[in-house]
Amino acid sequence: MNPRILEVIPTDDYKLKLLFTNGERGFYDCAGLLNFGVFKELQDKNYFKKVQVLHGTVVWPHEQDICPDTVYSDAIKENT
């Protein structure tokens, strides 16, 4: 099982700055999701910034979420 998310900070360019349970940090780009189904609502930057961590994954108030394994594997990790 991949690490889960401990902390998320949204950016103005539809990226999520992340801290994972293994101590790694990285960015996940949500831009590719913005034109699909339930994720279209994330186009509203004010709504996008309401992202939170719940049970190790990122979620928004209207029940949008992204699989934590996908977030971890697709995130661009920062060099530490």
N, C-alpha and C positions, 0 to 999 in steps of 0.2 A: 504494500500500500504506500502510495506517495505521501509526502508531508501534507498537512492541512494548513489552512490559512489562519494566522493569529491576528493580523492587522491589515486593514485596507485604507488607502487614502486615494480618492479620485483626483484626476488631473483635468485640466481644461480641454485637453485634446483626446478625451475618451480612453484614457489609459488608467489602469489601476496600479498604484504603487503598493507592493505587498511585502509582508513579513510572514515567512512560513515557520511551521513548528520545528524544523530542523535548523533554524537560525539563518537560512538563506533569505536574501532579499531580491526582488525583481519587479518587472513591469509586465502586465498583461494588457494587450491592446484590444479593446472592445469594438473598434471601428468596423470590423468585418461583420459584426452581428447586427448593426443598427438598422438594416433593411429587412430583417427577418422576423415575421410573426410577432410574438410577445415582446421581442427586444426592440421593436420600433419605438416604443415609449421612451427608451433610453436616449433617443435623439434630443430630447428636452434636457439641456445641461443641468437645470435645477433638479430635475428628477434623477438624472444619472448620479449626481452628487449625494443622493440619499442612500447610497450603497452601504451595507453593513456586513459584518461577519456573523454568521449563525451556524453553529455546529461545524465549524471548519471550512465553510465555503462562503462565497459572496452572494448576497441576496439584496433585492430591492423590495419596497413596500407592497407592490402588487404581485408578489410571488415569483418574479423572475429570478433565476439563479443560474449559475454556471458550474458544471461538475468540477469539484476540486482537483480531480486527476487531470482534467483538461487544462485548468488554470496553471497547475504546476508544470506540466509537460510543455505547454506553449509559452510560458512566461520567459522573458529575456532576463536571465539572472545577472545580478550585479557582481562584479569582482570584489572580493573582500580582502 
